[in-house]
């Protein structure tokens, strides 16, 4: 007898299909929501008159710590000077459902706000609480919305501000659930600002030993780095770097595409992708790349050998061989579904 003719099996198969279709899997993207132990990766903004600190609590079941702000001299027009922030390390697709919950309390009439905003230009919000007037008892707050656009890993941040008015405030148990959060689709950027549309935001280099500026050619921005005071034994003083905020599961296949040139004869650079252990944990190692005075595209690929947490990995372009000028139009990391890796 055909299995499909069995009514019981038909019902089970249809039920499974419905579950696969209907159930959505929201992902928690907030790290250390109850501020246990080290408060990282939360960033803290504070002044002498608006300090923020971790405090043990005993009046909220299941939670041991909160962040406490004591605002003595408020700055209503710069309330962000007293606050907390956390960068979201995952890719967020446009229209993804978002749910934010947290618990807070404070002194009479104390205000706070919480905002999910772009981590850079144009600094707009995809979810915003407005000013919340707190009470002296813990209360749970919930806000829901949808992502305005696609956000690259690190392209969103959660920001709590306390500096609106005088008083004290406490917050804890902060949870942010976003459906579809993860690595970007194949071909989309994993790293921040790969084409320098926002100047060098997300990148860093040693300004003491390298002169850097963003120029434009035919409507395309590029970074020019001038290396004068070069000591080849201190190559790290002459590098262009980005810490990758995205986590990477073991087996993730990545492709990095760099567009480079140099007006300097015999210009040479190294390219690295490495984990937290630095040169002891190189994922990509491409030494001695020769540049020309024309834009050239260089590709580096690898498969992640293990699980990496958010901010574990870093890309670096090392340039300290000699005094030289290095120009960079793009350093773009994407995931790919299939390729033949040629650099180990």
C-alpha positions as CSV (number, residue, x, y, z in Angstrom):
1,X,0.0,0.0,0.0
2,X,1.3,3.5,-0.8
3,X,2.3,5.4,2.3
4,X,0.7,8.5,0.9
5,X,-2.7,6.7,0.9
6,X,-2.4,6.3,4.7
7,X,-4.5,9.1,6.3
8,X,-2.5,9.2,9.5
9,X,0.8,9.7,7.6
10,X,-0.9,12.3,5.4
11,X,-1.8,14.3,8.5
12,X,1.7,14.0,10.0
13,X,3.4,15.1,6.8
14,X,1.0,18.1,6.4
15,X,1.5,19.1,10.0
16,X,5.3,19.0,9.6
17,X,5.1,21.1,6.5
18,X,2.9,23.7,8.3
19,X,5.4,23.8,11.2
20,X,8.3,24.4,8.8
21,X,6.4,27.1,7.0
22,X,4.8,28.9,10.0
23,X,7.3,28.8,12.8
24,X,9.8,31.7,12.8
25,X,13.1,31.4,14.7
26,X,13.9,34.7,16.3
27,X,17.5,35.1,17.3
28,X,18.9,36.7,20.5
29,X,21.6,39.2,19.4
30,X,22.2,41.0,22.6
31,X,25.3,39.7,24.5
32,X,25.5,39.8,28.3
33,X,21.9,41.1,28.7
34,X,22.1,41.1,32.5
35,X,25.6,42.6,32.9
36,X,27.0,39.6,34.7
37,X,30.8,39.7,35.3
38,X,32.7,41.7,32.8
39,X,30.3,44.2,31.3
40,X,31.8,43.8,27.8
41,X,30.8,44.1,25.0
42,X,28.7,47.0,26.4
43,X,30.3,50.3,26.0
44,X,29.8,53.0,28.7
45,X,29.5,56.8,28.2
46,X,29.8,58.9,31.3
47,X,31.0,62.1,32.8
48,X,32.0,63.1,36.4
49,X,28.5,64.5,36.9
50,X,26.8,61.5,35.2
51,X,28.6,58.3,36.3
52,X,27.5,54.8,35.1
53,X,28.5,51.7,36.9
54,X,27.6,48.0,37.4
55,X,25.6,47.3,40.6
56,X,24.6,44.1,42.4
57,X,20.8,43.9,42.9
58,X,18.7,41.6,45.2
59,X,15.1,42.9,44.4
60,X,14.6,41.3,41.0
61,X,14.2,37.5,40.8
62,X,16.6,35.7,38.6
63,X,18.8,38.7,38.0
64,X,21.9,39.6,40.0
65,X,23.3,42.8,38.3
66,X,22.1,46.0,36.7
67,X,23.7,49.1,35.3
68,X,23.1,52.2,37.4
69,X,23.3,55.8,36.3
70,X,23.4,58.7,38.7
71,X,22.7,61.9,36.8
72,X,23.5,65.0,38.9
73,X,24.0,67.6,36.1
74,X,21.9,66.4,33.1
75,X,22.6,67.3,29.5
76,X,19.2,67.1,27.7
77,X,20.7,68.1,24.3
78,X,23.5,65.5,24.7
79,X,21.8,62.8,26.7
80,X,24.0,60.2,25.0
81,X,26.9,61.4,27.1
82,X,25.5,59.2,29.9
83,X,24.6,55.8,28.5
84,X,25.3,52.3,27.3
85,X,25.7,50.9,23.8
86,X,26.3,47.6,22.1
87,X,27.1,46.9,18.5
88,X,25.1,44.2,16.8
89,X,27.6,41.8,15.2
90,X,25.1,40.0,12.8
91,X,23.8,40.9,9.4
92,X,20.2,42.1,9.7
93,X,17.9,41.7,6.6
94,X,15.4,44.4,5.7
95,X,11.9,44.0,7.2
96,X,13.2,41.6,9.9
97,X,10.8,41.5,12.9
98,X,12.5,43.0,15.9
99,X,11.5,42.6,19.6
100,X,13.3,44.5,22.4
101,X,12.6,43.9,26.1
102,X,14.2,45.2,29.2
103,X,13.6,45.9,32.9
104,X,14.2,49.3,34.4
105,X,13.5,51.5,37.4
106,X,14.5,54.9,38.7
107,X,13.9,57.9,41.0
108,X,10.8,60.0,40.6
109,X,10.3,61.3,37.1
110,X,13.6,60.0,35.9
111,X,13.8,59.5,32.2
112,X,15.7,57.1,29.9
113,X,15.4,56.1,26.3
114,X,16.6,53.1,24.3
115,X,17.3,53.2,20.6
116,X,18.3,50.7,17.9
117,X,20.2,52.9,15.4
118,X,22.7,52.8,12.5
119,X,26.2,52.6,13.8
120,X,27.4,55.5,11.6
121,X,25.9,57.6,8.8
122,X,23.0,58.3,8.6
123,X,22.6,57.8,12.3
124,X,18.8,57.0,11.9
125,X,16.7,54.7,14.1
126,X,15.0,51.5,13.2
127,X,13.4,51.2,16.7
128,X,13.1,54.0,19.3
129,X,11.4,54.1,22.7
130,X,11.2,57.8,23.1
131,X,11.7,59.1,26.7
132,X,10.4,56.6,29.3
133,X,9.4,58.0,32.7
134,X,10.5,55.4,35.3
135,X,9.0,54.4,38.6
136,X,10.7,53.2,41.8
137,X,9.8,49.6,41.0
138,X,11.1,47.3,38.3
139,X,9.0,47.3,35.2
140,X,9.3,45.3,32.0
141,X,9.2,47.4,28.8
142,X,8.7,45.9,25.3
143,X,9.1,47.5,21.9
144,X,8.6,45.8,18.5
145,X,9.3,46.9,14.9
146,X,11.0,46.0,11.6
147,X,14.4,46.6,10.2
148,X,14.4,49.6,7.8
149,X,17.0,48.2,5.5
150,X,19.7,45.6,5.2
151,X,22.4,46.2,7.9
152,X,25.9,44.8,7.5
153,X,27.4,43.1,10.6
154,X,28.2,46.0,13.0
155,X,25.8,48.3,11.1
156,X,23.4,48.5,14.0
157,X,23.9,49.4,17.6
158,X,21.7,49.4,20.7
159,X,22.0,52.7,22.6
160,X,20.6,53.5,26.1
161,X,20.7,57.2,27.2
162,X,20.2,58.4,30.8
163,X,21.3,62.1,30.5
164,X,17.9,63.6,29.8
165,X,17.1,64.8,33.4
166,X,18.4,64.6,36.9
167,X,18.0,61.4,39.0
168,X,19.1,57.8,39.1
169,X,18.1,54.9,36.8
170,X,18.8,51.2,36.7
171,X,18.4,48.8,33.7
172,X,19.0,45.1,33.3
173,X,17.7,42.0,31.5
174,X,18.0,43.6,28.1
175,X,17.0,41.3,25.2
176,X,17.0,42.0,21.5
177,X,15.5,39.3,19.2
178,X,15.8,39.7,15.5
179,X,14.5,37.2,13.0
180,X,17.0,36.3,10.2
181,X,20.1,37.7,12.0
182,X,23.3,35.9,11.0
183,X,25.9,36.0,8.2
184,X,24.9,38.0,5.1
185,X,23.7,36.3,1.9
186,X,26.3,35.1,-0.6
187,X,28.0,38.1,-2.2
188,X,27.0,40.8,0.4
189,X,29.6,42.5,2.6
190,X,30.5,41.1,5.9
191,X,32.8,43.9,6.9
192,X,32.1,47.5,7.6
193,X,32.6,50.2,5.0
194,X,34.4,48.1,2.4
195,X,34.4,50.9,-0.3
196,X,35.1,53.9,2.0
197,X,31.8,55.6,1.3
198,X,31.9,56.7,4.9
199,X,35.6,57.7,4.7
200,X,37.7,55.4,7.0
201,X,34.9,54.6,9.5
202,X,35.4,51.1,10.8
203,X,39.1,51.0,9.8
204,X,42.1,52.0,11.8
205,X,45.8,52.8,11.2
206,X,48.7,54.4,13.1
207,X,48.4,58.1,12.4
208,X,51.8,58.8,14.0
209,X,53.7,56.8,11.3
210,X,51.3,57.0,8.4
211,X,49.6,60.0,6.7
212,X,46.2,59.0,5.5
213,X,43.4,60.7,3.5
214,X,40.4,59.8,1.5
215,X,40.4,61.0,-2.2
216,X,38.0,60.6,-5.1
217,X,38.5,59.3,-8.6
218,X,35.6,59.2,-11.1
219,X,33.1,59.3,-8.2
220,X,34.8,56.4,-6.4
221,X,36.4,57.2,-3.0
222,X,39.8,55.6,-2.1
223,X,42.2,55.8,0.8
224,X,45.8,57.0,0.2
225,X,48.4,56.1,2.8
226,X,51.8,57.8,2.7
227,X,54.5,56.0,4.6
228,X,57.6,58.1,5.3
229,X,59.2,57.0,8.6
230,X,59.5,53.3,8.0
231,X,61.2,50.7,10.3
232,X,60.6,47.3,8.6
233,X,61.2,45.5,12.0
234,X,58.1,47.3,13.3
235,X,55.8,46.3,10.5
236,X,52.7,46.7,12.7
237,X,53.2,50.4,12.8
238,X,52.4,50.5,9.1
239,X,49.2,48.6,8.7
240,X,45.6,49.2,7.7
241,X,43.2,47.2,9.8
242,X,39.6,46.2,10.6
243,X,38.4,44.2,13.5
244,X,35.5,42.0,12.2
245,X,32.5,42.3,14.4
246,X,30.8,39.3,12.8
247,X,31.0,35.8,14.3
248,X,32.0,32.9,12.0
249,X,30.9,29.3,12.4
250,X,33.4,26.6,11.6
251,X,33.4,25.8,7.9
252,X,32.2,29.3,6.7
253,X,33.7,30.0,3.3
254,X,34.8,33.5,2.8
255,X,36.3,35.5,-0.1
256,X,38.1,38.8,0.3
257,X,38.5,41.1,-2.7
258,X,41.0,44.0,-2.5
259,X,41.5,46.7,-5.1
260,X,44.9,48.3,-4.7
261,X,47.6,50.3,-6.5
262,X,50.7,52.4,-5.8
263,X,52.6,55.1,-7.6
264,X,55.8,53.9,-5.8
265,X,58.2,51.7,-7.8
266,X,58.4,48.1,-6.4
267,X,55.6,48.7,-3.9
268,X,54.8,45.7,-1.8
269,X,52.3,44.8,0.9
270,X,51.2,41.7,2.9
271,X,47.6,40.7,3.6
272,X,46.5,38.8,6.7
273,X,43.3,37.5,8.1
274,X,43.9,36.2,11.6
275,X,42.2,35.2,14.9
276,X,42.8,36.5,18.4
277,X,46.2,34.9,18.7
278,X,47.6,37.1,15.9
279,X,50.3,35.5,13.8
280,X,49.9,32.2,15.6
281,X,46.4,32.0,14.2
282,X,46.6,33.0,10.6
283,X,43.6,32.1,8.4
284,X,44.9,33.9,5.3
285,X,48.6,34.8,4.9
286,X,49.5,36.5,1.6
287,X,53.0,38.0,1.8
288,X,54.9,40.1,-0.7
289,X,52.0,41.3,-3.0
290,X,53.5,43.4,-5.7
291,X,51.5,46.5,-6.7
292,X,51.4,48.5,-9.9
293,X,50.4,52.1,-10.7
294,X,47.1,50.8,-12.1
295,X,44.1,49.5,-10.0
296,X,44.5,45.7,-9.7
297,X,42.0,43.3,-8.0
298,X,43.4,40.7,-5.6
299,X,41.4,37.8,-4.2
300,X,42.0,35.8,-1.0
301,X,39.8,32.9,0.1
302,X,39.6,30.5,3.0
303,X,37.4,28.2,5.0
304,X,37.1,29.1,8.7
305,X,39.0,26.3,10.6
306,X,36.9,26.7,13.8
307,X,34.1,28.7,15.4
308,X,35.0,32.4,15.9
309,X,33.1,34.7,18.2
310,X,32.2,38.2,17.3
311,X,35.3,40.4,17.2
312,X,37.7,37.5,17.2
313,X,39.1,38.0,13.7
314,X,41.0,40.9,12.1
315,X,42.0,41.8,8.6
316,X,45.3,43.6,8.1
317,X,47.2,45.1,5.2
318,X,50.9,45.4,6.2
319,X,52.8,48.0,4.3
320,X,56.0,48.6,6.2
321,X,58.6,47.3,3.7
322,X,59.9,50.7,2.6
323,X,58.8,54.4,2.3
324,X,55.9,54.1,-0.2
325,X,52.4,55.3,-1.1
326,X,49.6,52.7,-0.9
327,X,46.2,53.4,-2.4
328,X,43.1,51.3,-1.5
329,X,39.8,51.4,-3.3
330,X,38.2,48.4,-1.7
331,X,38.7,45.6,0.8
332,X,35.5,43.6,0.7
333,X,34.8,40.3,2.6
334,X,31.8,38.1,1.5
335,X,30.7,34.6,2.1
336,X,30.6,32.2,-0.9
337,X,29.0,28.9,-1.5
338,X,31.7,27.2,-3.5
339,X,35.2,28.0,-4.7
340,X,38.7,26.5,-4.8
341,X,40.8,28.1,-2.0
342,X,44.3,28.9,-3.2
343,X,45.7,30.6,-0.1
344,X,46.0,28.7,3.2
